[in-house]
Amino acid sequence: MTVKVKFFASMRETLNQSELDIDSSQASTVADVWQIAAGDLPMPENTVCAVNQTHAGLTHPVADGDEVAFFPPVTGG
């Protein structure tokens, strides 16, 4: 049972990986997924998170088979 984790843009470069699978039994929220996947690296402020391609907060629950994505803050104009 797994949760697929994806990192985009500068997060992908910082963590030196674009995606990985983690054991879903170890994570119950998006925040748990970050901690397991990123280790000791603190989550950058204003990180955008998504579960199954829908924006989600850090307390959003995750389940077996979910995809959790992390995006750095984005600016535009």
mmJSON file of the N, C-alpha and C atoms, coordinates in Angstrom:
{"data_MODEL":{"atom_site":{
"group_PDB":["ATOM","ATOM","ATOM","ATOM","ATOM","ATOM","ATOM","ATOM","ATOM","ATOM","ATOM","ATOM","ATOM","ATOM","ATOM","ATOM","ATOM","ATOM","ATOM","ATOM","ATOM","ATOM","ATOM","ATOM","ATOM","ATOM","ATOM","ATOM","ATOM","ATOM","ATOM","ATOM","ATOM","ATOM","ATOM","ATOM","ATOM","ATOM","ATOM","ATOM","ATOM","ATOM","ATOM","ATOM","ATOM","ATOM","ATOM","ATOM","ATOM","ATOM","ATOM","ATOM","ATOM","ATOM","ATOM","ATOM","ATOM","ATOM","ATOM","ATOM","ATOM","ATOM","ATOM","ATOM","ATOM","ATOM","ATOM","ATOM","ATOM","ATOM","ATOM","ATOM","ATOM","ATOM","ATOM","ATOM","ATOM","ATOM","ATOM","ATOM","ATOM","ATOM","ATOM","ATOM","ATOM","ATOM","ATOM","ATOM","ATOM","ATOM","ATOM","ATOM","ATOM","ATOM","ATOM","ATOM","ATOM","ATOM","ATOM","ATOM","ATOM","ATOM","ATOM","ATOM","ATOM","ATOM","ATOM","ATOM","ATOM","ATOM","ATOM","ATOM","ATOM","ATOM","ATOM","ATOM","ATOM","ATOM","ATOM","ATOM","ATOM","ATOM","ATOM","ATOM","ATOM","ATOM","ATOM","ATOM","ATOM","ATOM","ATOM","ATOM","ATOM","ATOM","ATOM","ATOM","ATOM","ATOM","ATOM","ATOM","ATOM","ATOM","ATOM","ATOM","ATOM","ATOM","ATOM","ATOM","ATOM","ATOM","ATOM","ATOM","ATOM","ATOM","ATOM","ATOM","ATOM","ATOM","ATOM","ATOM","ATOM","ATOM","ATOM","ATOM","ATOM","ATOM","ATOM","ATOM","ATOM","ATOM","ATOM","ATOM","ATOM","ATOM","ATOM","ATOM","ATOM","ATOM","ATOM","ATOM","ATOM","ATOM","ATOM","ATOM","ATOM","ATOM","ATOM","ATOM","ATOM","ATOM","ATOM","ATOM","ATOM","ATOM","ATOM","ATOM","ATOM","ATOM","ATOM","ATOM","ATOM","ATOM","ATOM","ATOM","ATOM","ATOM","ATOM","ATOM","ATOM","ATOM","ATOM","ATOM","ATOM","ATOM","ATOM","ATOM","ATOM","ATOM","ATOM","ATOM","ATOM","ATOM","ATOM","ATOM","ATOM","ATOM","ATOM","ATOM","ATOM","ATOM","ATOM"],
"id":[1,2,3,4,5,6,7,8,9,10,11,12,13,14,15,16,17,18,19,20,21,22,23,24,25,26,27,28,29,30,31,32,33,34,35,36,37,38,39,40,41,42,43,44,45,46,47,48,49,50,51,52,53,54,55,56,57,58,59,60,61,62,63,64,65,66,67,68,69,70,71,72,73,74,75,76,77,78,79,80,81,82,83,84,85,86,87,88,89,90,91,92,93,94,95,96,97,98,99,100,101,102,103,104,105,106,107,108,109,110,111,112,113,114,115,116,117,118,119,120,121,122,123,124,125,126,127,128,129,130,131,132,133,134,135,136,137,138,139,140,141,142,143,144,145,146,147,148,149,150,151,152,153,154,155,156,157,158,159,160,161,162,163,164,165,166,167,168,169,170,171,172,173,174,175,176,177,178,179,180,181,182,183,184,185,186,187,188,189,190,191,192,193,194,195,196,197,198,199,200,201,202,203,204,205,206,207,208,209,210,211,212,213,214,215,216,217,218,219,220,221,222,223,224,225,226,227,228,229,230,231],
"type_symbol":["N","C","C","N","C","C","N","C","C","N","C","C","N","C","C","N","C","C","N","C","C","N","C","C","N","C","C","N","C","C","N","C","C","N","C","C","N","C","C","N","C","C","N","C","C","N","C","C","N","C","C","N","C","C","N","C","C","N","C","C","N","C","C","N","C","C","N","C","C","N","C","C","N","C","C","N","C","C","N","C","C","N","C","C","N","C","C","N","C","C","N","C","C","N","C","C","N","C","C","N","C","C","N","C","C","N","C","C","N","C","C","N","C","C","N","C","C","N","C","C","N","C","C","N","C","C","N","C","C","N","C","C","N","C","C","N","C","C","N","C","C","N","C","C","N","C","C","N","C","C","N","C","C","N","C","C","N","C","C","N","C","C","N","C","C","N","C","C","N","C","C","N","C","C","N","C","C","N","C","C","N","C","C","N","C","C","N","C","C","N","C","C","N","C","C","N","C","C","N","C","C","N","C","C","N","C","C","N","C","C","N","C","C","N","C","C","N","C","C","N","C","C","N","C","C","N","C","C","N","C","C"],
"label_atom_id":["N","CA","C","N","CA","C","N","CA","C","N","CA","C","N","CA","C","N","CA","C","N","CA","C","N","CA","C","N","CA","C","N","CA","C","N","CA","C","N","CA","C","N","CA","C","N","CA","C","N","CA","C","N","CA","C","N","CA","C","N","CA","C","N","CA","C","N","CA","C","N","CA","C","N","CA","C","N","CA","C","N","CA","C","N","CA","C","N","CA","C","N","CA","C","N","CA","C","N","CA","C","N","CA","C","N","CA","C","N","CA","C","N","CA","C","N","CA","C","N","CA","C","N","CA","C","N","CA","C","N","CA","C","N","CA","C","N","CA","C","N","CA","C","N","CA","C","N","CA","C","N","CA","C","N","CA","C","N","CA","C","N","CA","C","N","CA","C","N","CA","C","N","CA","C","N","CA","C","N","CA","C","N","CA","C","N","CA","C","N","CA","C","N","CA","C","N","CA","C","N","CA","C","N","CA","C","N","CA","C","N","CA","C","N","CA","C","N","CA","C","N","CA","C","N","CA","C","N","CA","C","N","CA","C","N","CA","C","N","CA","C","N","CA","C","N","CA","C","N","CA","C","N","CA","C","N","CA","C","N","CA","C","N","CA","C","N","CA","C"],
"label_alt_id":[null,null,null,null,null,null,null,null,null,null,null,null,null,null,null,null,null,null,null,null,null,null,null,null,null,null,null,null,null,null,null,null,null,null,null,null,null,null,null,null,null,null,null,null,null,null,null,null,null,null,null,null,null,null,null,null,null,null,null,null,null,null,null,null,null,null,null,null,null,null,null,null,null,null,null,null,null,null,null,null,null,null,null,null,null,null,null,null,null,null,null,null,null,null,null,null,null,null,null,null,null,null,null,null,null,null,null,null,null,null,null,null,null,null,null,null,null,null,null,null,null,null,null,null,null,null,null,null,null,null,null,null,null,null,null,null,null,null,null,null,null,null,null,null,null,null,null,null,null,null,null,null,null,null,null,null,null,null,null,null,null,null,null,null,null,null,null,null,null,null,null,null,null,null,null,null,null,null,null,null,null,null,null,null,null,null,null,null,null,null,null,null,null,null,null,null,null,null,null,null,null,null,null,null,null,null,null,null,null,null,null,null,null,null,null,null,null,null,null,null,null,null,null,null,null,null,null,null,null,null,null],
"label_comp_id":["MET","MET","MET","THR","THR","THR","VAL","VAL","VAL","LYS","LYS","LYS","VAL","VAL","VAL","LYS","LYS","LYS","PHE","PHE","PHE","PHE","PHE","PHE","ALA","ALA","ALA","SER","SER","SER","MET","MET","MET","ARG","ARG","ARG","GLU","GLU","GLU","THR","THR","THR","LEU","LEU","LEU","ASN","ASN","ASN","GLN","GLN","GLN","SER","SER","SER","GLU","GLU","GLU","LEU","LEU","LEU","ASP","ASP","ASP","ILE","ILE","ILE","ASP","ASP","ASP","SER","SER","SER","SER","SER","SER","GLN","GLN","GLN","ALA","ALA","ALA","SER","SER","SER","THR","THR","THR","VAL","VAL","VAL","ALA","ALA","ALA","ASP","ASP","ASP","VAL","VAL","VAL","TRP","TRP","TRP","GLN","GLN","GLN","ILE","ILE","ILE","ALA","ALA","ALA","ALA","ALA","ALA","GLY","GLY","GLY","ASP","ASP","ASP","LEU","LEU","LEU","PRO","PRO","PRO","MET","MET","MET","PRO","PRO","PRO","GLU","GLU","GLU","ASN","ASN","ASN","THR","THR","THR","VAL","VAL","VAL","CYS","CYS","CYS","ALA","ALA","ALA","VAL","VAL","VAL","ASN","ASN","ASN","GLN","GLN","GLN","THR","THR","THR","HIS","HIS","HIS","ALA","ALA","ALA","GLY","GLY","GLY","LEU","LEU","LEU","THR","THR","THR","HIS","HIS","HIS","PRO","PRO","PRO","VAL","VAL","VAL","ALA","ALA","ALA","ASP","ASP","ASP","GLY","GLY","GLY","ASP","ASP","ASP","GLU","GLU","GLU","VAL","VAL","VAL","ALA","ALA","ALA","PHE","PHE","PHE","PHE","PHE","PHE","PRO","PRO","PRO","PRO","PRO","PRO","VAL","VAL","VAL","THR","THR","THR","GLY","GLY","GLY","GLY","GLY","GLY"],
"label_asym_id":["A","A","A","A","A","A","A","A","A","A","A","A","A","A","A","A","A","A","A","A","A","A","A","A","A","A","A","A","A","A","A","A","A","A","A","A","A","A","A","A","A","A","A","A","A","A","A","A","A","A","A","A","A","A","A","A","A","A","A","A","A","A","A","A","A","A","A","A","A","A","A","A","A","A","A","A","A","A","A","A","A","A","A","A","A","A","A","A","A","A","A","A","A","A","A","A","A","A","A","A","A","A","A","A","A","A","A","A","A","A","A","A","A","A","A","A","A","A","A","A","A","A","A","A","A","A","A","A","A","A","A","A","A","A","A","A","A","A","A","A","A","A","A","A","A","A","A","A","A","A","A","A","A","A","A","A","A","A","A","A","A","A","A","A","A","A","A","A","A","A","A","A","A","A","A","A","A","A","A","A","A","A","A","A","A","A","A","A","A","A","A","A","A","A","A","A","A","A","A","A","A","A","A","A","A","A","A","A","A","A","A","A","A","A","A","A","A","A","A","A","A","A","A","A","A","A","A","A","A","A","A"],
"label_entity_id":["1","1","1","1","1","1","1","1","1","1","1","1","1","1","1","1","1","1","1","1","1","1","1","1","1","1","1","1","1","1","1","1","1","1","1","1","1","1","1","1","1","1","1","1","1","1","1","1","1","1","1","1","1","1","1","1","1","1","1","1","1","1","1","1","1","1","1","1","1","1","1","1","1","1","1","1","1","1","1","1","1","1","1","1","1","1","1","1","1","1","1","1","1","1","1","1","1","1","1","1","1","1","1","1","1","1","1","1","1","1","1","1","1","1","1","1","1","1","1","1","1","1","1","1","1","1","1","1","1","1","1","1","1","1","1","1","1","1","1","1","1","1","1","1","1","1","1","1","1","1","1","1","1","1","1","1","1","1","1","1","1","1","1","1","1","1","1","1","1","1","1","1","1","1","1","1","1","1","1","1","1","1","1","1","1","1","1","1","1","1","1","1","1","1","1","1","1","1","1","1","1","1","1","1","1","1","1","1","1","1","1","1","1","1","1","1","1","1","1","1","1","1","1","1","1","1","1","1","1","1","1"],
"label_seq_id":[1,1,1,2,2,2,3,3,3,4,4,4,5,5,5,6,6,6,7,7,7,8,8,8,9,9,9,10,10,10,11,11,11,12,12,12,13,13,13,14,14,14,15,15,15,16,16,16,17,17,17,18,18,18,19,19,19,20,20,20,21,21,21,22,22,22,23,23,23,24,24,24,25,25,25,26,26,26,27,27,27,28,28,28,29,29,29,30,30,30,31,31,31,32,32,32,33,33,33,34,34,34,35,35,35,36,36,36,37,37,37,38,38,38,39,39,39,40,40,40,41,41,41,42,42,42,43,43,43,44,44,44,45,45,45,46,46,46,47,47,47,48,48,48,49,49,49,50,50,50,51,51,51,52,52,52,53,53,53,54,54,54,55,55,55,56,56,56,57,57,57,58,58,58,59,59,59,60,60,60,61,61,61,62,62,62,63,63,63,64,64,64,65,65,65,66,66,66,67,67,67,68,68,68,69,69,69,70,70,70,71,71,71,72,72,72,73,73,73,74,74,74,75,75,75,76,76,76,77,77,77],
"pdbx_PDB_ins_code":[null,null,null,null,null,null,null,null,null,null,null,null,null,null,null,null,null,null,null,null,null,null,null,null,null,null,null,null,null,null,null,null,null,null,null,null,null,null,null,null,null,null,null,null,null,null,null,null,null,null,null,null,null,null,null,null,null,null,null,null,null,null,null,null,null,null,null,null,null,null,null,null,null,null,null,null,null,null,null,null,null,null,null,null,null,null,null,null,null,null,null,null,null,null,null,null,null,null,null,null,null,null,null,null,null,null,null,null,null,null,null,null,null,null,null,null,null,null,null,null,null,null,null,null,null,null,null,null,null,null,null,null,null,null,null,null,null,null,null,null,null,null,null,null,null,null,null,null,null,null,null,null,null,null,null,null,null,null,null,null,null,null,null,null,null,null,null,null,null,null,null,null,null,null,null,null,null,null,null,null,null,null,null,null,null,null,null,null,null,null,null,null,null,null,null,null,null,null,null,null,null,null,null,null,null,null,null,null,null,null,null,null,null,null,null,null,null,null,null,null,null,null,null,null,null,null,null,null,null,null,null],
"Cartn_x":[0.844,0.0,0.888,0.609,1.509,0.769,1.476,1.092,2.203,1.84,2.824,3.038,4.297,4.658,5.398,4.99,5.636,6.113,7.312,7.896,8.103,7.814,7.924,8.881,9.434,10.287,11.457,11.664,12.838,12.829,11.651,11.598,12.194,11.919,12.483,14.003,14.529,15.981,16.587,15.93,16.445,16.494,15.439,15.366,16.025,16.431,17.11,16.268,14.957,14.057,12.725,12.102,10.831,9.646,9.826,8.738,9.261,8.451,8.768,7.479,7.515,6.385,6.731,5.746,5.945,4.856,5.108,4.152,2.976,1.79,0.616,0.248,0.69,0.357,1.119,2.145,2.943,2.458,1.531,1.106,-0.41,-0.904,-2.349,-2.754,-1.786,-2.081,-1.005,-1.284,-0.303,0.985,0.863,2.052,2.897,2.258,2.989,3.744,3.087,3.727,4.992,4.908,6.094,7.211,6.9,7.921,8.61,7.836,8.411,9.246,8.717,9.378,10.583,10.506,11.571,12.529,12.24,13.141,13.207,14.429,14.632,14.453,14.268,14.134,12.799,12.846,11.581,10.822,9.512,8.699,8.808,9.123,9.201,7.853,7.941,6.737,5.936,4.649,3.728,3.791,4.217,4.203,2.758,2.555,1.238,1.205,0.146,0.005,-1.258,-1.214,-2.385,-2.484,-3.713,-3.984,-4.887,-4.4,-5.137,-5.538,-4.581,-4.69,-5.721,-6.01,-6.891,-6.145,-6.149,-5.458,-5.899,-4.926,-5.205,-4.314,-4.815,-4.036,-3.204,-2.376,-1.467,-2.195,-3.399,-4.143,-5.069,-5.038,-5.888,-5.484,-6.447,-6.108,-5.635,-4.784,-4.331,-4.638,-4.83,-5.186,-4.367,-4.392,-3.699,-4.094,-3.096,-3.341,-3.397,-3.382,-3.42,-2.105,-2.202,-1.027,-0.967,0.165,0.357,1.473,1.191,2.167,2.489,3.755,4.228,4.825,4.373,4.831,5.399,6.496,6.996,6.034,6.118,5.272,5.508,4.442,4.52,4.125,4.865,4.494,4.26,3.559,3.276,2.772,2.485,1.999,1.321],
"Cartn_y":[-1.174,0.0,1.236,2.118,3.254,4.556,5.638,6.985,7.462,7.943,8.49,9.96,10.358,11.729,12.343,13.562,14.261,15.629,15.995,17.3,18.044,19.335,20.118,21.29,21.723,22.908,22.853,23.924,23.997,22.928,22.463,21.389,20.109,19.845,18.655,18.744,19.924,20.11,20.024,20.623,20.6,19.189,18.416,17.049,16.035,16.478,15.627,14.409,14.63,13.58,14.215,13.64,14.188,13.441,12.17,11.422,10.198,9.718,8.501,7.941,6.718,6.077,5.88,6.152,5.899,4.939,4.303,3.366,4.164,3.904,4.676,4.463,3.375,3.132,4.064,4.742,5.656,7.093,7.415,8.799,8.907,9.805,10.01,11.38,12.309,13.65,14.074,15.166,15.733,16.105,16.651,17.001,15.765,14.656,13.408,12.972,13.102,12.725,13.542,14.86,15.711,15.24,15.014,14.628,13.321,12.361,11.074,11.236,11.971,12.095,13.033,14.104,15.116,14.992,14.117,13.929,15.16,15.593,16.731,18.084,18.107,19.373,20.03,21.255,21.913,22.281,22.264,22.643,24.154,24.593,26.034,26.711,27.925,28.696,28.87,28.845,29.021,27.903,26.726,25.577,25.26,24.968,24.575,23.047,22.479,21.028,20.604,19.41,18.858,17.369,16.891,15.467,15.085,14.154,13.709,14.888,15.796,16.956,17.983,18.008,19.01,19.67,21.018,21.724,21.177,21.051,20.495,21.161,21.25,21.775,20.687,21.093,20.153,19.122,19.428,18.481,17.589,17.747,16.934,15.468,14.567,13.148,12.535,11.537,10.789,9.313,8.62,7.198,6.428,5.134,4.258,4.595,4.723,5.002,6.471,7.358,8.797,9.265,10.379,11.087,12.425,12.717,13.971,14.734,15.985,16.795,18.05,18.469,19.672,20.615,21.874,22.893,24.056,24.664,25.852,27.006,28.038,29.221,29.761,30.238,30.716,32.192,32.954,34.35,34.565,35.559,35.833,37.247,37.555,38.918,39.046],
"Cartn_z":[0.0,0.0,0.0,-0.957,-1.106,-1.377,-1.112,-1.509,-2.434,-3.612,-4.546,-4.197,-4.06,-3.706,-4.886,-5.259,-6.366,-5.9,-6.36,-6.063,-7.375,-7.381,-8.6,-8.431,-9.572,-9.693,-8.708,-7.947,-7.073,-5.986,-5.584,-4.579,-5.138,-6.387,-7.047,-7.045,-7.319,-7.354,-5.956,-4.98,-3.608,-3.051,-3.311,-2.792,-3.713,-4.881,-5.856,-6.265,-6.344,-6.815,-7.212,-8.209,-8.666,-8.079,-7.777,-7.159,-6.441,-5.51,-4.788,-4.212,-3.791,-3.135,-1.672,-0.805,0.619,1.093,2.196,2.795,3.352,2.847,3.262,4.725,5.316,6.72,7.658,7.152,7.972,7.917,7.012,6.827,6.873,7.7,7.738,7.205,7.088,6.58,5.571,4.882,3.942,4.683,5.88,6.665,6.968,7.281,7.516,6.264,5.123,3.852,3.643,3.877,3.712,4.641,5.898,6.871,6.467,6.01,5.602,4.334,3.374,2.077,2.096,2.878,2.87,4.043,4.965,6.099,6.978,7.278,8.178,7.501,6.201,5.48,5.834,6.369,6.691,5.416,5.489,4.341,4.139,2.93,2.67,2.95,3.427,3.683,2.394,2.491,1.353,0.319,0.736,-0.165,-0.553,-1.825,-2.306,-2.332,-1.763,-1.684,-2.427,-2.985,-3.659,-3.371,-3.239,-3.101,-4.271,-5.068,-6.25,-7.142,-7.327,-8.217,-7.759,-6.45,-5.869,-4.716,-4.678,-3.598,-2.246,-1.338,-0.017,1.018,2.227,3.34,3.988,4.928,5.592,6.436,6.89,7.715,6.89,5.574,4.707,4.846,5.034,5.169,3.855,3.956,2.786,3.0,1.882,1.954,0.932,1.054,0.127,-1.309,-2.184,-3.59,-3.94,-2.941,-3.228,-3.849,-4.561,-5.08,-4.357,-3.731,-3.008,-3.705,-4.059,-4.779,-3.982,-4.083,-3.405,-4.45,-4.396,-5.333,-4.541,-4.991,-4.322,-4.567,-3.736,-3.959,-5.377,-5.977,-7.35,-7.38,-8.174,-8.377,-9.857,-10.155,-11.561,-11.71,-12.915,-13.118,-14.442],
"occupancy":[1.0,1.0,1.0,1.0,1.0,1.0,1.0,1.0,1.0,1.0,1.0,1.0,1.0,1.0,1.0,1.0,1.0,1.0,1.0,1.0,1.0,1.0,1.0,1.0,1.0,1.0,1.0,1.0,1.0,1.0,1.0,1.0,1.0,1.0,1.0,1.0,1.0,1.0,1.0,1.0,1.0,1.0,1.0,1.0,1.0,1.0,1.0,1.0,1.0,1.0,1.0,1.0,1.0,1.0,1.0,1.0,1.0,1.0,1.0,1.0,1.0,1.0,1.0,1.0,1.0,1.0,1.0,1.0,1.0,1.0,1.0,1.0,1.0,1.0,1.0,1.0,1.0,1.0,1.0,1.0,1.0,1.0,1.0,1.0,1.0,1.0,1.0,1.0,1.0,1.0,1.0,1.0,1.0,1.0,1.0,1.0,1.0,1.0,1.0,1.0,1.0,1.0,1.0,1.0,1.0,1.0,1.0,1.0,1.0,1.0,1.0,1.0,1.0,1.0,1.0,1.0,1.0,1.0,1.0,1.0,1.0,1.0,1.0,1.0,1.0,1.0,1.0,1.0,1.0,1.0,1.0,1.0,1.0,1.0,1.0,1.0,1.0,1.0,1.0,1.0,1.0,1.0,1.0,1.0,1.0,1.0,1.0,1.0,1.0,1.0,1.0,1.0,1.0,1.0,1.0,1.0,1.0,1.0,1.0,1.0,1.0,1.0,1.0,1.0,1.0,1.0,1.0,1.0,1.0,1.0,1.0,1.0,1.0,1.0,1.0,1.0,1.0,1.0,1.0,1.0,1.0,1.0,1.0,1.0,1.0,1.0,1.0,1.0,1.0,1.0,1.0,1.0,1.0,1.0,1.0,1.0,1.0,1.0,1.0,1.0,1.0,1.0,1.0,1.0,1.0,1.0,1.0,1.0,1.0,1.0,1.0,1.0,1.0,1.0,1.0,1.0,1.0,1.0,1.0,1.0,1.0,1.0,1.0,1.0,1.0,1.0,1.0,1.0,1.0,1.0,1.0],
"B_iso_or_equiv":[0.0,0.0,0.0,0.0,0.0,0.0,0.0,0.0,0.0,0.0,0.0,0.0,0.0,0.0,0.0,0.0,0.0,0.0,0.0,0.0,0.0,0.0,0.0,0.0,0.0,0.0,0.0,0.0,0.0,0.0,0.0,0.0,0.0,0.0,0.0,0.0,0.0,0.0,0.0,0.0,0.0,0.0,0.0,0.0,0.0,0.0,0.0,0.0,0.0,0.0,0.0,0.0,0.0,0.0,0.0,0.0,0.0,0.0,0.0,0.0,0.0,0.0,0.0,0.0,0.0,0.0,0.0,0.0,0.0,0.0,0.0,0.0,0.0,0.0,0.0,0.0,0.0,0.0,0.0,0.0,0.0,0.0,0.0,0.0,0.0,0.0,0.0,0.0,0.0,0.0,0.0,0.0,0.0,0.0,0.0,0.0,0.0,0.0,0.0,0.0,0.0,0.0,0.0,0.0,0.0,0.0,0.0,0.0,0.0,0.0,0.0,0.0,0.0,0.0,0.0,0.0,0.0,0.0,0.0,0.0,0.0,0.0,0.0,0.0,0.0,0.0,0.0,0.0,0.0,0.0,0.0,0.0,0.0,0.0,0.0,0.0,0.0,0.0,0.0,0.0,0.0,0.0,0.0,0.0,0.0,0.0,0.0,0.0,0.0,0.0,0.0,0.0,0.0,0.0,0.0,0.0,0.0,0.0,0.0,0.0,0.0,0.0,0.0,0.0,0.0,0.0,0.0,0.0,0.0,0.0,0.0,0.0,0.0,0.0,0.0,0.0,0.0,0.0,0.0,0.0,0.0,0.0,0.0,0.0,0.0,0.0,0.0,0.0,0.0,0.0,0.0,0.0,0.0,0.0,0.0,0.0,0.0,0.0,0.0,0.0,0.0,0.0,0.0,0.0,0.0,0.0,0.0,0.0,0.0,0.0,0.0,0.0,0.0,0.0,0.0,0.0,0.0,0.0,0.0,0.0,0.0,0.0,0.0,0.0,0.0,0.0,0.0,0.0,0.0,0.0,0.0],
"pdbx_formal_charge":[null,null,null,null,null,null,null,null,null,null,null,null,null,null,null,null,null,null,null,null,null,null,null,null,null,null,null,null,null,null,null,null,null,null,null,null,null,null,null,null,null,null,null,null,null,null,null,null,null,null,null,null,null,null,null,null,null,null,null,null,null,null,null,null,null,null,null,null,null,null,null,null,null,null,null,null,null,null,null,null,null,null,null,null,null,null,null,null,null,null,null,null,null,null,null,null,null,null,null,null,null,null,null,null,null,null,null,null,null,null,null,null,null,null,null,null,null,null,null,null,null,null,null,null,null,null,null,null,null,null,null,null,null,null,null,null,null,null,null,null,null,null,null,null,null,null,null,null,null,null,null,null,null,null,null,null,null,null,null,null,null,null,null,null,null,null,null,null,null,null,null,null,null,null,null,null,null,null,null,null,null,null,null,null,null,null,null,null,null,null,null,null,null,null,null,null,null,null,null,null,null,null,null,null,null,null,null,null,null,null,null,null,null,null,null,null,null,null,null,null,null,null,null,null,null,null,null,null,null,null,null],
"auth_seq_id":[1,1,1,2,2,2,3,3,3,4,4,4,5,5,5,6,6,6,7,7,7,8,8,8,9,9,9,10,10,10,11,11,11,12,12,12,13,13,13,14,14,14,15,15,15,16,16,16,17,17,17,18,18,18,19,19,19,20,20,20,21,21,21,22,22,22,23,23,23,24,24,24,25,25,25,26,26,26,27,27,27,28,28,28,29,29,29,30,30,30,31,31,31,32,32,32,33,33,33,34,34,34,35,35,35,36,36,36,37,37,37,38,38,38,39,39,39,40,40,40,41,41,41,42,42,42,43,43,43,44,44,44,45,45,45,46,46,46,47,47,47,48,48,48,49,49,49,50,50,50,51,51,51,52,52,52,53,53,53,54,54,54,55,55,55,56,56,56,57,57,57,58,58,58,59,59,59,60,60,60,61,61,61,62,62,62,63,63,63,64,64,64,65,65,65,66,66,66,67,67,67,68,68,68,69,69,69,70,70,70,71,71,71,72,72,72,73,73,73,74,74,74,75,75,75,76,76,76,77,77,77],
"auth_comp_id":["MET","MET","MET","THR","THR","THR","VAL","VAL","VAL","LYS","LYS","LYS","VAL","VAL","VAL","LYS","LYS","LYS","PHE","PHE","PHE","PHE","PHE","PHE","ALA","ALA","ALA","SER","SER","SER","MET","MET","MET","ARG","ARG","ARG","GLU","GLU","GLU","THR","THR","THR","LEU","LEU","LEU","ASN","ASN","ASN","GLN","GLN","GLN","SER","SER","SER","GLU","GLU","GLU","LEU","LEU","LEU","ASP","ASP","ASP","ILE","ILE","ILE","ASP","ASP","ASP","SER","SER","SER","SER","SER","SER","GLN","GLN","GLN","ALA","ALA","ALA","SER","SER","SER","THR","THR","THR","VAL","VAL","VAL","ALA","ALA","ALA","ASP","ASP","ASP","VAL","VAL","VAL","TRP","TRP","TRP","GLN","GLN","GLN","ILE","ILE","ILE","ALA","ALA","ALA","ALA","ALA","ALA","GLY","GLY","GLY","ASP","ASP","ASP","LEU","LEU","LEU","PRO","PRO","PRO","MET","MET","MET","PRO","PRO","PRO","GLU","GLU","GLU","ASN","ASN","ASN","THR","THR","THR","VAL","VAL","VAL","CYS","CYS","CYS","ALA","ALA","ALA","VAL","VAL","VAL","ASN","ASN","ASN","GLN","GLN","GLN","THR","THR","THR","HIS","HIS","HIS","ALA","ALA","ALA","GLY","GLY","GLY","LEU","LEU","LEU","THR","THR","THR","HIS","HIS","HIS","PRO","PRO","PRO","VAL","VAL","VAL","ALA","ALA","ALA","ASP","ASP","ASP","GLY","GLY","GLY","ASP","ASP","ASP","GLU","GLU","GLU","VAL","VAL","VAL","ALA","ALA","ALA","PHE","PHE","PHE","PHE","PHE","PHE","PRO","PRO","PRO","PRO","PRO","PRO","VAL","VAL","VAL","THR","THR","THR","GLY","GLY","GLY","GLY","GLY","GLY"],
"auth_asym_id":["A","A","A","A","A","A","A","A","A","A","A","A","A","A","A","A","A","A","A","A","A","A","A","A","A","A","A","A","A","A","A","A","A","A","A","A","A","A","A","A","A","A","A","A","A","A","A","A","A","A","A","A","A","A","A","A","A","A","A","A","A","A","A","A","A","A","A","A","A","A","A","A","A","A","A","A","A","A","A","A","A","A","A","A","A","A","A","A","A","A","A","A","A","A","A","A","A","A","A","A","A","A","A","A","A","A","A","A","A","A","A","A","A","A","A","A","A","A","A","A","A","A","A","A","A","A","A","A","A","A","A","A","A","A","A","A","A","A","A","A","A","A","A","A","A","A","A","A","A","A","A","A","A","A","A","A","A","A","A","A","A","A","A","A","A","A","A","A","A","A","A","A","A","A","A","A","A","A","A","A","A","A","A","A","A","A","A","A","A","A","A","A","A","A","A","A","A","A","A","A","A","A","A","A","A","A","A","A","A","A","A","A","A","A","A","A","A","A","A","A","A","A","A","A","A","A","A","A","A","A","A"],
"auth_atom_id":["N","CA","C","N","CA","C","N","CA","C","N","CA","C","N","CA","C","N","CA","C","N","CA","C","N","CA","C","N","CA","C","N","CA","C","N","CA","C","N","CA","C","N","CA","C","N","CA","C","N","CA","C","N","CA","C","N","CA","C","N","CA","C","N","CA","C","N","CA","C","N","CA","C","N","CA","C","N","CA","C","N","CA","C","N","CA","C","N","CA","C","N","CA","C","N","CA","C","N","CA","C","N","CA","C","N","CA","C","N","CA","C","N","CA","C","N","CA","C","N","CA","C","N","CA","C","N","CA","C","N","CA","C","N","CA","C","N","CA","C","N","CA","C","N","CA","C","N","CA","C","N","CA","C","N","CA","C","N","CA","C","N","CA","C","N","CA","C","N","CA","C","N","CA","C","N","CA","C","N","CA","C","N","CA","C","N","CA","C","N","CA","C","N","CA","C","N","CA","C","N","CA","C","N","CA","C","N","CA","C","N","CA","C","N","CA","C","N","CA","C","N","CA","C","N","CA","C","N","CA","C","N","CA","C","N","CA","C","N","CA","C","N","CA","C","N","CA","C","N","CA","C","N","CA","C","N","CA","C","N","CA","C","N","CA","C","N","CA","C"],
"pdbx_PDB_model_num":[1,1,1,1,1,1,1,1,1,1,1,1,1,1,1,1,1,1,1,1,1,1,1,1,1,1,1,1,1,1,1,1,1,1,1,1,1,1,1,1,1,1,1,1,1,1,1,1,1,1,1,1,1,1,1,1,1,1,1,1,1,1,1,1,1,1,1,1,1,1,1,1,1,1,1,1,1,1,1,1,1,1,1,1,1,1,1,1,1,1,1,1,1,1,1,1,1,1,1,1,1,1,1,1,1,1,1,1,1,1,1,1,1,1,1,1,1,1,1,1,1,1,1,1,1,1,1,1,1,1,1,1,1,1,1,1,1,1,1,1,1,1,1,1,1,1,1,1,1,1,1,1,1,1,1,1,1,1,1,1,1,1,1,1,1,1,1,1,1,1,1,1,1,1,1,1,1,1,1,1,1,1,1,1,1,1,1,1,1,1,1,1,1,1,1,1,1,1,1,1,1,1,1,1,1,1,1,1,1,1,1,1,1,1,1,1,1,1,1,1,1,1,1,1,1,1,1,1,1,1,1]
}}}
